[in-house]
Amino acid sequence: MTDETEKAMADVAPFKIYRAAQAADFNELDHMEYAGLTPIIEAGLAKAGEVTNKDAGNVVKELFSMPGMSLTYAWFKSGFPLPLHTHNADCLYYIVAGSLKLGTEELGAGDGFFVGSNVPYTYKPGPNGVEVLEFRTANKFDIRFMGKTESYWNKTAQALADKQDAWVGERKPSEVAGQMVPAE
């Protein structure tokens, strides 16, 4: 731990309550730095942004953040094409509702997985989408996309474009199942 991190942690109260109803939208610029961008990745991200309506396929909320730890809630709608990527912080995922496919594994509510720092990963939300809690060992971290080719990003942008209409009005898996989760 750096001296700066230790000082920041000492300044944090030893007890803190957070409320889902007061969760703010996750501001990537406050917490996540884009790393390893190449002209192909930048163009791919721009193309993906052009074909999507804001928050059409996912919603991310910051529940808790302090130096050395953060907790976010994310809802990825059915089939959201999450690009292969890494972060420079460990992350523990807990599936609140819905399902996802991670490699050959199907995971559902109550399941979870751990992804170590700088380990590439992706997952595909199931037919009803997925809601996850993301526990990280940092409140500031990077994201490094692994898709290096124009065809990879074209495929991602096309998958986003193809799902826009299907995502309109899609309900959270917890609402369909009647489970409690963080409020928007």
C-alpha positions as CSV (number, residue, x, y, z in Angstrom):
1,M,0.0,0.0,0.0
2,T,1.3,3.5,-0.8
3,D,1.6,6.2,1.8
4,E,-1.0,8.2,-0.1
5,T,-3.5,5.2,0.0
6,E,-2.8,4.6,3.7
7,K,-3.4,8.3,4.5
8,A,-6.6,8.4,2.5
9,M,-7.9,5.2,4.2
10,A,-7.1,6.7,7.6
11,D,-9.2,9.7,6.7
12,V,-12.2,7.5,5.9
13,A,-14.7,6.8,8.7
14,P,-14.5,3.2,10.0
15,F,-18.2,2.7,9.5
16,K,-20.4,3.9,6.7
17,I,-23.9,3.2,5.4
18,Y,-24.9,3.4,1.8
19,R,-28.4,3.3,0.3
20,A,-29.3,1.8,-3.0
21,A,-31.9,4.5,-3.6
22,Q,-29.2,7.2,-3.4
23,A,-26.8,5.4,-5.7
24,A,-25.4,7.7,-8.4
25,D,-24.9,6.7,-12.0
26,F,-21.4,5.2,-12.3
27,N,-19.2,8.0,-13.8
28,E,-16.5,6.2,-15.7
29,L,-14.4,9.4,-15.8
30,D,-14.3,9.5,-11.9
31,H,-13.3,5.9,-11.5
32,M,-12.0,4.2,-14.7
33,E,-9.1,5.2,-17.0
34,Y,-9.0,3.8,-20.5
35,A,-5.7,2.2,-21.0
36,G,-3.9,0.8,-24.0
37,L,-6.1,2.5,-26.6
38,T,-5.1,2.1,-30.2
39,P,-6.6,3.9,-33.2
40,I,-8.6,0.7,-34.0
41,I,-10.0,0.4,-30.4
42,E,-10.8,4.1,-30.4
43,A,-12.6,3.8,-33.7
44,G,-14.4,0.7,-32.5
45,L,-15.6,2.4,-29.3
46,A,-16.8,5.4,-31.3
47,K,-18.7,3.1,-33.7
48,A,-20.3,1.2,-30.8
49,G,-21.4,4.5,-29.3
50,E,-22.9,5.7,-32.6
51,V,-25.3,2.7,-32.8
52,T,-26.5,2.7,-29.2
53,N,-29.0,4.8,-27.4
54,K,-27.7,6.0,-24.0
55,D,-28.0,3.3,-21.4
56,A,-29.9,1.1,-23.9
57,G,-28.1,-2.1,-23.0
58,N,-26.7,-1.5,-19.5
59,V,-27.1,0.5,-16.4
60,V,-24.3,0.9,-13.8
61,K,-24.7,2.5,-10.4
62,E,-22.0,3.4,-7.8
63,L,-23.1,2.1,-4.4
64,F,-19.9,2.6,-2.4
65,S,-16.4,4.0,-3.0
66,M,-13.4,4.7,-0.9
67,P,-9.7,4.3,-1.4
68,G,-8.9,0.6,-1.9
69,M,-12.5,-0.5,-2.3
70,S,-15.6,0.0,-4.4
71,L,-19.0,-1.6,-5.0
72,T,-21.1,-1.1,-8.1
73,Y,-24.4,-2.5,-9.3
74,A,-24.7,-3.3,-13.0
75,W,-27.6,-4.5,-15.1
76,F,-26.7,-5.8,-18.5
77,K,-29.7,-6.5,-20.7
78,S,-30.2,-9.8,-22.6
79,G,-27.3,-10.6,-24.9
80,F,-25.3,-7.4,-24.2
81,P,-22.0,-7.8,-26.1
82,L,-19.6,-7.0,-23.3
83,P,-16.2,-6.6,-25.0
84,L,-13.3,-8.7,-23.8
85,H,-11.3,-6.6,-21.4
86,T,-9.1,-6.4,-18.2
87,H,-8.9,-4.1,-15.2
88,N,-5.9,-3.4,-13.0
89,A,-7.8,-4.3,-9.9
90,D,-9.2,-7.6,-8.6
91,C,-13.0,-7.9,-8.9
92,L,-15.5,-10.2,-7.2
93,Y,-18.9,-10.6,-8.9
94,Y,-22.1,-11.7,-7.3
95,I,-25.1,-12.4,-9.5
96,V,-28.2,-10.8,-7.9
97,A,-30.7,-11.9,-10.6
98,G,-30.8,-13.3,-14.1
99,S,-28.0,-15.3,-15.6
100,L,-24.8,-15.1,-17.6
101,K,-22.5,-17.4,-19.6
102,L,-18.9,-17.2,-18.7
103,G,-16.9,-19.3,-21.1
104,T,-18.7,-22.7,-21.0
105,E,-20.2,-22.0,-17.5
106,E,-23.8,-20.9,-17.0
107,L,-24.2,-18.9,-13.8
108,G,-27.4,-17.7,-12.1
109,A,-28.7,-15.8,-9.1
110,G,-26.5,-16.5,-6.0
111,D,-23.5,-17.6,-8.1
112,G,-20.4,-15.4,-8.7
113,F,-16.9,-15.3,-9.9
114,F,-13.5,-13.7,-9.1
115,V,-11.4,-12.0,-11.8
116,G,-7.8,-11.2,-10.8
117,S,-6.1,-8.0,-11.8
118,N,-5.2,-7.9,-15.5
119,V,-7.0,-11.1,-16.4
120,P,-9.0,-10.8,-19.6
121,Y,-12.6,-11.7,-19.3
122,T,-16.1,-11.2,-20.8
123,Y,-19.5,-12.7,-20.2
124,K,-22.8,-12.9,-22.0
125,P,-26.0,-12.0,-20.2
126,G,-28.7,-14.6,-20.4
127,P,-32.1,-14.3,-22.1
128,N,-33.5,-12.2,-19.3
129,G,-30.3,-10.2,-18.7
130,V,-28.2,-10.2,-15.6
131,E,-27.8,-8.0,-12.5
132,V,-24.5,-8.2,-10.7
133,L,-22.7,-6.6,-7.8
134,E,-19.1,-5.8,-8.5
135,F,-16.7,-5.6,-5.5
136,R,-13.3,-4.2,-6.5
137,T,-10.1,-3.8,-4.6
138,A,-9.8,-0.2,-5.8
139,N,-12.1,2.8,-6.3
140,K,-10.0,4.0,-9.3
141,F,-8.9,1.4,-11.9
142,D,-8.4,1.1,-15.6
143,I,-10.1,-0.8,-18.4
144,R,-8.1,-2.2,-21.2
145,F,-10.0,-3.6,-24.2
146,M,-8.5,-6.8,-25.8
147,G,-10.3,-6.6,-29.2
148,K,-7.5,-5.5,-31.5
149,T,-9.1,-5.8,-35.0
150,E,-11.5,-3.7,-36.9
151,S,-13.7,-6.8,-37.6
152,Y,-14.0,-7.5,-33.8
153,W,-15.3,-4.0,-33.2
154,N,-17.6,-4.1,-36.3
155,K,-19.1,-7.3,-34.9
156,T,-19.6,-5.7,-31.4
157,A,-21.2,-2.6,-32.9
158,Q,-23.5,-4.7,-35.1
159,A,-24.5,-6.8,-32.1
160,L,-25.4,-3.6,-30.2
161,A,-27.3,-2.2,-33.2
162,D,-29.3,-5.5,-33.6
163,K,-30.4,-5.4,-29.9
164,Q,-31.6,-1.8,-29.7
165,D,-35.3,-2.5,-30.3
166,A,-35.3,-5.6,-28.2
167,W,-33.9,-3.7,-25.2
168,V,-36.7,-1.1,-25.2
169,G,-38.9,-1.9,-22.3
170,E,-36.8,-4.9,-21.1
171,R,-37.3,-5.4,-17.4
172,K,-34.7,-6.2,-14.9
173,P,-34.5,-10.0,-14.1
174,S,-35.2,-9.1,-10.4
175,E,-38.4,-7.4,-11.4
176,V,-39.5,-10.4,-13.4
177,A,-38.6,-12.7,-10.5
178,G,-39.8,-10.3,-7.8
179,Q,-36.4,-10.1,-6.1
180,M,-35.1,-7.1,-4.2
181,V,-32.1,-5.2,-5.8
182,P,-30.7,-1.7,-5.8
183,A,-33.1,1.0,-7.0
184,E,-32.3,3.1,-10.0
